[in-house]
Structures are given as structure tokens and as C-alpha cells.
Amino acid sequence: MAEEIVVIGKITSAFGVKGGVKVFSYTKPRLNILNYSPWLLKLNGQWQPVERLYGRQQGKSIAAELKGYSNRDQAEALAGVDIAITSDQLPQLSNDEFYWRDLVGMRVVNQEAIDFGLVSHLIETGSNDVLVVLETAEQASGKKRKERMIPFTQDAVINIDREAQLITVEWDADF
């Protein structure tokens, strides 16, 4: 089975005159992006491995130098390019830990077995993460699809069944 591609950041601009780039990291903490090698860059519609020669924090972003990029023009051409890794590079999680990407697409039901729909995405609020659950088109029956925001907390999330792709929540259907 081929490993899944996981986007971990984006090149935002050139940095300096020797081909350096500025990177916005999606990893937590931000500097963890420097722990992965090689980086995969989506160039001409295909993921291509690129060796990172150097990287350090630069304000709220990361400054990096990439093998094969030695001038500002080359670096500027990378602005907006996603940075990814293969999923086998991610740290293994314990049974009660989840990557957000693994929760997206899971069905969400409450303890009364009322189907709320599928996890569309998650939001980081500072105090806790939030599951954004969107009704399926079938559930909406031609109406606007209802969106629910459910705190990703121990009080609200009762169970996550990876195999069944099902999240059970303690949440009122009227919310």
C-alpha cells in the first residue's frame, strides 16, 4: 500500500538572495517541520523529494535552504508550493490520540444514535479543538446542510471507533 501524502506546511516567499525560502509550518510546535526529511514539494503537478540543507525559526515562520535552489529567482518560483511528507514519517500515536486528518470524514452520532453527519474539518480555538460536523446531502433533503460545532473534549466526545469510522458524542440534537 502506498503511503499517504500529508501536507505539513507551505512555502510563502523567497528569503535572502541565495535561494532561501520562508515557510509557514502547520506542525505543532512550528519548528517540528524541521524534523522531517525529505520534504516533498508539489512541482508541475507531482510530488518531488527535496533535501533541506538548513532551517531555523525566523519570526513566525521558518527560513530554510533547499538543495538545488541557489538564487532568489528559483526561490521566488516556489512561493505558494505545499510542503508534504509521507504518512510513515509521522510519529506513532497511542490508541487515545488522533491526527486531525484521521478524524475528517468520520460519521458523528450522539448517544441516542442520531446521525449528525460527517466531520468536515476541525478548528483550533485555544481552549480546545472543535469538530465541525456537516450534514450529508441526503440528510439535508434539498435544504441547506446543517453545520454543528462540537467541542473535541472528553466531556463531549464519548468514543472514537477508528475501524467503524464513527465518533459518538454527548450532544443534544437541537444544538
N, C-alpha and C positions, 0 to 999 in steps of 0.2 A: 504494500500500500504506500503510495506517495505521501510524503509529509505535507501537511497543510502550510500555506504561507501565512505568516502573521505580521501585519504592519505594526511597527514599533515607533515610527517617527516619520518626519518629513524634512527634506532639505528646504530651507526657507530662502537662502541667499548665498552669494559669494562672501568670503571673509578674507580680507587681505589681498595681496597681489600674486601670491604663489600657488593659487589653486585651492585654497582652503574654502570650506563651506560652513555655514551656520545651520544648525539642526534643531528642530523642535522635537523633543522627546516625549512619547506617550507613556514611557515606563515610569514606575514608581519605585524608588526615587528616580528623579530625572536622569541622574548620572548612570543608572543601570544600563542604559543603551550602550555604554562603552564596554559592557561585559560580554557582548555578543560579537561573534566573528565567524564567518564573513557576513557582511551586510549584503542584502540583495536590493538592487535598485531596479525599478521598472523603467527600462530604456527601450524605446522603439517597440513598446507593447510586450516586452518579455522581461522576466526577472533575470538579472545578471549579477553574479557574485562580484563584490568589490572589496578589496582588502583596505581596512582602515589603518593608516600608519600612525595616527596620533589623534588624541581627543582630550578636551578639557572643558570645564564649565566656563561659559562666557555670559555673565548676567543670567537671564532666564533661559538662555539657550545653550547649546553645545557648539564649540568650534572644533572642527575635525579636518584632517587631511586624508585624502584618499589616493591610493596608488593609481598612477596613470593620469592624474589631474594635476597639472603643474602650473597653470596660469589662470588668471581671473576669468577670461572668456570661457574656458572649459567649465569652471565652477559655476558661472552665471547660467550656463545651459542646464544645470541640474536643479535650479530653483523650481520648487513645486513637486519634485520627484519623491515618491514614497520610499521609505526605508523599511525593509522587512527582514525576517529570519524564517527559518523552518521551525515548525512547532516542536521538533525534537530537541531544540536548543533551550526551550523553556524549562524552568525548574519544575520538578515533580511536586505536586500538591498533595496534602493529606486528604482523606476522604471528606472532611468537612470544609474544604477550601475549594474555590471555583475561580476560574478566569471568567471575566465578563463575557468573552466571546463564546464560552460554552453555555451560558445561560440564554443568550439570544436565540429565539426560535422555540424555546421550551413552552409547552402549554401551561397555563396557570389556572388552577381551580381553588375554590375555597373549601372549607371542611364540610359544607353541605353539598359538595360536588357540582356547584355552579361554575360553569366554564366561562372564564373572563377573557380568554383569547391567548395570544402568544406574546412573549417578551419581544418587544421591538428594539429596545436599547436600554441602557442604564445611564443614570445621571449621578454625578458626584455632587453632594450638597455641602460637604464639610462635616456635618454631624453624622450622616450616614448616607449610604448609597440608596438609590431609588430605582426600582424596576418600573419601566414604562411598558404597560401591557396594552396591546391594541386588539380590539375585537377582530375576528376574521370577517371577510366579506359576507360569508354565509350567515354569520351571527347578526350582522347589521341589517340583513334583508333589504338592501337597497337604500337604507338610510345612511347618514354619516356614521362612520365607525367610531365607537366609544373608546376613549383612551382613559386608562386608570394609572395612577401613580401610587405604587405600593412600596413602603419603606423596606429596604433589604436589611431587616433586623431580625434578631432571634424571636422577638415577640410576634412579628407579622409573618415570617416565613417558618412554617411548621416542618416541612420536609422537601427535600430536593432528590428526586429519583432520576439519576443520570440515565439509567438504562431505558426507562419509560419516557424520558424527556418530559417530566412532569414536576411542576412546583406546586405544592399545596400551601395555601396561605390562610391565616386567620384574618379575614377581611369581609366586611359587610358588602353584599351585592349592590346595595343602594349608594355606595360611595363611588 
